[in-house]
């Protein structure tokens, strides 16, 4: 859409005539769709769909991530004026990307939530698009991985996090953001030999065969070395990227439920994500953004940037089709 034409439109989240193009609306007004993409449930011909999961009933400490999807969308209004820096292509102009809204669920029927989320994501995948999800606490990754594994088989998991989420939990009825990865490995949704966690800086008794690049290693060796190690671990496997915002140091992302000092700087995370271009990324999420604990909005801004990078990773292999 031409710049002057875009300026005459009213709320592109509802009125955009096609699904491609940069958006030049005022960042401070209008509906808060992600990156000003059109809100729609029509997924025919769509390359990638963004969806939100405002769920935080699985946290072990501070709640508030139910407000994460809304805050990330609002923060993303700062980004759709230009292609993302450093990628060499413009996903908003080259691909059909939509915001299909949030998962609807009954907050008082927590036990029914996992299956509902799996069905929601599976339905999007069946229609053709890749899915990038805005959380929500980190438990949501487990039902999302189930949907992706149904389509792609066991996945390589690339997890950015301060915590391993590998604490033992063999009760299928428990819903806990600290045991998401444990359940995913035990259920065969991810292949631990092809999976890696980045930014870890809390103790875990057993990593179940998952490779770990902890935060001190990232600081010591640098993003390029980290990305090279990740590539060697993941190989050609279809992979899913889950980014817990507490992977970042609280100086960069204070608005999260379980902050831990000594984490990644935003520039380190950005450099690693961009250096992963070319891996077979089939989906991703950004989770644990808790706006009530960050009056500056910096955490939501970081979350919006991560989600935009995940879009680039998912669409990178589709360029030139």
N, C-alpha and C positions, 0 to 999 in steps of 0.2 A: 504493500500500500504506500502510495506517495505521501511525503510529509504533509503537504498542504491538504491533501484529501483526508489524511488521518486526523488533522486538527479540526475538521468539520464534523467528525463523527461524535456521537454521544455514547460514552461508555462502551468501549470496544469489547468488553467481556460479554456483551449481549448483542452488539450490532455489527461486529466485524463480518465482512462479506466473504472472507476466506480465512483459512487457518494459518497462513504464512505471513511473515512480515514483522518488522520491528514496530514498536508502539510508541507514539510520541505524545500520549496524553499526559496531563499533569500528574505527577507522582503522588500528589496530596489529595486527589479526588477520585471518585469512581469506585466501582466494585473491585474488591481485592482478589481477583483471580490471579493464579500464579503467572508471573511474567506477562500479565495482561492478555493471556490466552483466552479464547472463547470458552465460556461455560457451556458444556453440552454433554448429553448422554449418548449422542450419536457418534459411534466410534468407527463407522465405515470409512476406510481409507486413511485412518489416523496412524501415524508412525509411533507416537508416544503419548500416553495419557498420564497426567499428574492427578493423584488423589490424596485426600487427607484422612487421617484416622485419629480423631480427637479422644484418645483413650489413655487414662492414667491410673487405672485401678490396680495395676500390678507393681507400683513403686514400693521400695523398701524405706524410703525417707520422705522427701518433700514432694507433694503432688503439684500439679499445675501444667503438666505437658498436654492436657486436653486443650489448652489454649495455643499450643504450638503451631498447628496448621494455619490458624487464622493470622497469627503474628508473622509467620514465614511468608505467607502470601502478601501481607501488607508490606513487609520489607522488600519483597521482590519487585515492587513497583518502581524501585530505583534502577533496575537493571535492563529493561527491554528497549532502551534507546540505542544500544550499540551491541555488536557481537561480543561474546565473552573474550576477554583479553588472553592472548597466547595460544588459542586453539587453531587458528588458521582457517576456520569456517564459521558460518553463521547459522546455527541450528534453527533459529526462529524464522529465518527466511527460506531455508532449504528444506524444511520438514514440516509436516502437519502435526502440530502439537496442540493438545487441548487440556483444559482443566475439567475433569468430570466430577468435581465436587467431593464431598466427604462421605465416608461410609456412614450409613444410618444404622443405629443399633439401640437397643433398650439398655440404658445404663444400669438398670436394676436387675438385669438378667446376665450377670457377668459370665456365668458358665456357658451361655450360648454364644458369647462373643467370638471365640476362636474360629468356630466353624463358619460363622457369618462372614468374618474377614477373609478366610480362605476362599469362600464362594465368591465374594466380591472381586477379589483379585483374579481368581481363575476365570471369571466372566469377562474381565477386561482382556486378559491374555488370549482367550479363545477368539475374541473379536479381531485380534491381530496386533494391537499396539504393545510396545514395551511399557512398563509401569515404573514410575518413580513416586514413592510414597512419602508424605510429610506426616511425621508423628507428633504427638503420641509417645508413650514410653517404649522401652526397647523390647518388651514382650511381643509387640506387634510383629516383629520380624519373624517369629516362629510360624504363625499362621500364613504369613506371606511366603515364606520359604516353602511351605507345603504346596502352595499353589504353583510356584515356579518348578518345584521338583516333579510335580505331576506332568508338566509339559516337557521339561528338559532332562529329567533324571537327576541323580545326585549332583549337587553343585559344588563348585569351589566357592568358599565364602571368604571375602576380604572384609574384615571387621576393624574399623577404626574405633578405639574405645580406651577408656582408662581402666575398665574392668573386663575380665575375661568372659563373664556370664556363663561360666562352665561349672558352677557349683552343683554338686549332685542333687538330682531331683527326679525320682522315678515314679512320682505320682502324676498320672496324666491329667488329673483334675486340678492340679495346682497351677495358678497363673501368676508368674513371678518374673520380673524383668531381669533378675540376677541369674536365671537358669535357662534362659532362652537358647544359648549356644549348646549347652549340655543336651537339652531335649532334641535339638536339631541333629546333633551328631548321633545320639542314640537311636533316633527315628530313621536314620539313613538318608536324611534330606541333604546333608552336606558330606563331602569326602574330606575327612580331617587331614589326610596326606597332601591334599591340594589346597588347603585352606590356611589362612594366615591372619593374625591379629596384630594391629599396629597401634602403638601408643600406650600399651599396658603399663600400669604403675601401681598395681595392687596385687596382693598375693593370691595364688590359686594352688590348691594341692595337686591337681592333675589336669593337664591341658589336653588330654585324650588324643594326643598325636597331632594337634593343631600347632603349626609353627608360630612363634611369637617374636615380634620385633618390638621390644619395649621402648618406652619413651627415652631412656638414656641412650639406647642404641641409635635412635633417630637423631638425637642431638649430636652424637659422636660421629656418625658416619655420613649424615646428610641425606636429603631427599632422593638424589639420583641413585645412591647405593641402595636405599630402601626399595625404591621402585624396581631396580634390577633384581633384587632378592625376591620380591613379590612375583615378578614375571617368571622367574625360575621355578617357583613353587606352584603357581597356578597353571602354567603351560597353556595348552589349547582348550582346557576345560571351559564349559559355560560357567560363568561366575556371577555372583551376586555381591554387590557392595553395600554394606550397612555402615552408616556413619553416625555413631553416638557423639553428640556434640561435646560431651565431656572428655572426648579425646583431646580437645583443645584445652590449654591451660585456662584456669578461671580468669586470668587477666584478659583473655580474649573472648571468653564465653562464660560469664558468671551465672547466667540464668539457666541453671540445670539442677536436678534434684540431688545429685551426689558428686559435687565438684571435688577434684583432687589436684593438688599443686604439682608442678613439674611437667606439665603436659606440653603438647605441640603448640607452636605458634601458628597463627593462621597462614602465614606465608609458607611454612613447611607443609602443612596439609594441602594447600593449593598446588605446590610444586609436585608432591607425590601423586595427587590425583591426575594431574595433567601428564605426568610421565607414565601413567598406566594406559594411555590411549593405545588402542589396537588390541587389547585383551577382549575376549568374547564376553563382554558385560551384557547380561540379559535383563537386569533390573537392579534397583537400588532404593535405599531409603535414608532419610536423615531423621533422627529421633532424639528425644530427651531435651528438646528446647522448651524451657519453662519460663515464660515471660514474666510471671509475677516476681521473680527474683532478679530481674534486670531492668531497672528503670530507664536505662539508656537505650535499650533496643538492640544493643550490639550483638547479643546472642542470636536473635532472630535474623539479623543481617548476615551473620556468619552462616546460619542455617540455610538462608536463601541462596547464598553463593555456593554452598555445598550442593544443594539440589540442582542448580544450574550446571555445575560441573558433572554431576551424575547424568544429566540429560546428554551432555556432550559425550560422555563415555559410552552410553547406550547407543547413541546414534552414529558414533564414529565409524563402526563397521558398515553402516548402510550408505555411506557417502558414495556417490557415483553410480548408484543402482539405476 
